[in-house]
C-alpha cells in the first residue's frame, strides 16, 4: 500500500456464497484501479484474494462497502459511524432496504466508486441509556431501532411510557420499539408502524402486541426523550439495538432513547425518489391505471433492483 493511496473497507456476509463471489469481483476491479481494499481479519481470510489488507481500525478509510443483506449492512454501519465514513450497501439478501445497489449492478457500482461519483446522505440514529438500580449500566446506539422485548415467551412485560418527562401510558405487551425513519421499513413496519420518509426528522414509538385501549404507533418530535420503565411487577426483558446487541433487563430497569447527535452517513449513487424505492422493494401495484394530470407524464415504474 503506497502513501496517499485510496482505501476502501469491505464488509462481506462471507457465509453466503453469492456475497463472497460478488465481493471478490469488486476487489479485483478496485485493485485494478489502484484502490486498496481492507477487510476485517476473518473476512480477509475467507475472501482469499491476493492484496486484501487486514483492517486494524486505525486506517483512513474513504468508504465502507458492504456486500450482503440488511443485517450485514447494519454491522457495517457500526464501523462507518465510528469513523464518520460513508456507507455503501450492495444487496445480496432479500429486500435489502438499506442497500444502495443490487449485485447485478456491480460494474456500475465499481465505476462510481472509482470516479467518486456518489453523494452522502445523513440518516438519523438513536442513542439509548439503560439504568439498573439507579445506575447507568449501558449506552449504545441504533440506525433502525431500539427494542425492549419480553425475555420469556409465556409472559408479557409491564412497561410505563414517558415522553419528555410526562407519563403517557402503561402497557402489558410483548415489547416496545423506538425506531428512526430509516428503521420504519424494518422491524417497526412488521409491527404495524407507519412508513416514514427518511428525510422526515422524527422518532417512532411502536408497541408490540399491547393489551391496552391506547396502543397505537406514535410519531414523536426528534427533540423528545422517550423513557421506558420496566415496572417492578414485570417479567424480565431484553434490550437489543438493531437486532444485534443484547442486554438483559431486570424488573425496575429504565431505558431512555433520544436522537443521536451523530448521524450515519449513507453513500448514494443516484437520487431516486423514496416513493419509487418503496415501489421497487415491496413490489407495489402501480401499473394498470391511468390518470389525467393535465399533460403530466405517466408514471414510470422503477427499474428492477432500484434501491432505497
N, C-alpha and C positions, 0 to 999 in steps of 0.2 A: 504494500500500500504506500503510495507516494504522498508527500506533503501537499496539502491542498486538494487532494482527490475527493470527489463527491462520495458520500457514504449513505447507503440505504440499509435500514434494519428490516429483515424479512422474518415474519412470524407465520408459521405454517401449521395447519392441522395435519401432522405427519401420520396420524393413524388412518387417514383416508388416502387411498392410492391416487385418486384423481387430483387431490390437492398437492400431493408430493410431486407428481409429474408436472402439474402446472407451474409450481414453484421452481422446479429445475429449468424449465423452459425460460422463465422470466430471468433467472440468474444468468443463464447463458447469454441472453440478449443484452442485459445491462452490463455485464462484464465486457462484452464486445464493444461497448460504447465508452469504456474506461471508467465505469461506475463501480465502486467497491460495494460488495454485499456482505453484511454481517448477519448472524443469526444466533439465538440462544444456543448454548453448548450442545444440548441433547438434540436439537433440531438440525444444527450444522452437521452433526454426525449422521443423522438419519437421511439428510439430503444427499450426502456423499458426492458433492460437486466440488471439483478442484477450485481452490481460490476463495471459497466462502470462509470468512473470518469468524471467530467466536466473539460475540458481543460481551463486553465487560461491564457496560453501563457508563463508562467514562468518555466514550467517543462522541464527537459532534455528528449528529445524525440529521440528514436533510428531510427524510421521510420514513415513516413506519408503514410498510406494506404488509398487509395481512392476506393470506390465501386460506380460505376456509369459510365456515358459516358464521352466524352471528355470535356464537359462543367464543370462537377464536378471535373474532374482531373485538369483543369486549375484553379479552385478555390483552390484545394489542393496545387497547385504549389505555390500560394502566401504564404501559411503557410510554405511549405518546404523551399522555397528560403529565407524567413525571418530568419529561424533558421539554414540554410545551412544543412538541413536534407534530406536524400534521399527520393524520392517519388516513390511509387509503385502503379500502377493503375490496378484495376480489372474491366474489361469492362462489363457493363450491359446495354450498349447503342447499337448503330448500328455498325458503322465502328470501332470506338474506336482506332484510330491510336496511341494515346498516352499511351494506356494501355499495360501492360506487360503480362497480362493473361486474360482469359475469366472466367466467373463464374463457368463453369463446371470443371475448373482447381483448384477449391478452396482447395481441400485436399492437392494437391501438393504445392500450394502457402503457405498454413499454415506450412507444413513441412519445407519448405525452410526458412521461416521467423524464425521458432523455431531454426533451425540449423545455422542461419545467413549465409545461402548459397545463397548469391547474390553479384553481383558486382555493382559498381556505375559508371555511365557514365555521364559526364557533358554535358549539352546542352546549346548552345549559346542562350542568351537572348538579348533583345534590350532595350535601355533606350530612353525616349522621354522628350523633354523640350519644353514647349509652351510659347511663348512670345505674349502678347497682349499690344498694345500701348507701346512697348519697354521694358516692364517689364515681368519677368518670373512669370507666374501665376500657372504653373502646371508642376510637374515632376512625371513620372511613368515609368513602365517597362512592357515588354510583353515577353512571351515564344514563341508564334506563330506569332503575327503581330500587328503592329500599323496601324489603318485605319483612313484616313481622308475622309469623305464622305459628300455628299450633305444632307442638313437638310430637304429640301422640295423636294417632288417627281418631281414637274414640272420644276425645274430649275437646270441646271448644275452649277458646281462651276468652277472658273477660277484659276488655280494654276501655279506658276512658280517653276521649279525644279532646285536645285543646288546640285552638288556633290563636296565636298571638296572646297567650296567657289567659284566654277566655274559654271556659268549658263549652264544648259543642254538643257532645252526645256520649252515650255509653253503649257499647255493643258486646253481645255474646256472638262470637264469629269464628271463622276458620283463620282469619288473619286480616291484615291491613297493608295496602301498598301505598307508598309515596313515590310518585313517578314524575319524570320530566316529559316535556313534549316529545322528545326523541323516543322515550320509553312508552309513549301512548299507543304505539303499534305493536308492543311486545306483550308482556305478562298482563299489563293493565287492560289491554284490548281484549284478551281472552277472558278477563274477569268482568267484562261488561262496561269498561270505561270508555270515554269518548276518544276519538282520534283528534289530536291537536296538531295543527300545522307547526313544523319545527321552528319557525320564526316568531311564534307566539311566546311571550315571556310569561310563564305561569308554572305552577306546580299542580299536580293532581293528587287527590286523596281517594282511594278506591277500596271500599270494604269488600271482604271475601266471605260470601255466604253468611251475612249478618242476620241475626234474629232480632229485628227491630223495625219499627214503622218508618223511621227516618234513617235510611241506609243507602242513599244514592251516591254515586260518584260526584265529587266536587272539584271544581276548578278554582284554585286559590291564588291570591296575589303572589308574585315572585319574591316580595319582601317579607312574606309571612314566615313564621316559625310554627311547624306542626309538631305537637307533642303527643306521644302515645304512652299512656300509663298502663302497664300490665298490673291489674289490680291484685290485691293480696289474696283474694279467693280464687284467682285464675289458675288454670293448669299452666305448666311451663310452656315456653315458646322458644322459637329460634329466629334469629335475625340473619338475613342474607342481603348482600349488595350485588346486584346484577346476577343473582343466582350463583355467585362464585365464592364468596367469602362468608362463612357462617359463624355464628356466636350463640351459645345457649343463653336464654333469658329466664331467670327465676322470677316467680311472682314478686311484685314490688319494684321491678325494673322500670326505668323510664328511657324512652327513645325520642330524641329531638332531631328533627330534619329541617334543613334550610337549604336555600340555593347556595351553591358554592361560588366563591369569588373567582375561581379558576374554571374556565370553560374547557371543553375538549375540542381541539381543532380538527375538523374533518376536511380532507382534501377532496375537492370537487373537480371532476373532469369536464362536466358540462352543466349548464344551469337549467336542467329540466324542471318544469313546474311540479310542485309536490302533488297536485291533482293527478298528473299523468303517471307519477311514480306509484301512487295508490292504485290506479287502474291496472298498471302492469303487474305489481306484486300480488294483488288479490284477484287478478283476472276478472275485474268488474265488468258487467254487461253494458257497454257504452255504444254498441252498434245496434242497428235495427230501427232507429227512429230518425226523423229529420225535423228540424226546427227552423222556421224563417226568422233570422236575426237581422233582417234589414240589409241583406247583402254581405253579412259576415261570412267568413269561410267556414265550411263544415268541419265537424270535429275530426281531428286527425288522431287515430288510435296510436298509442305509444308503440315503439318498436319492441319486439320481444327482447327481454333481457335488460330493459331500461331499469336504472337503479334509483334509490331514494336520494 
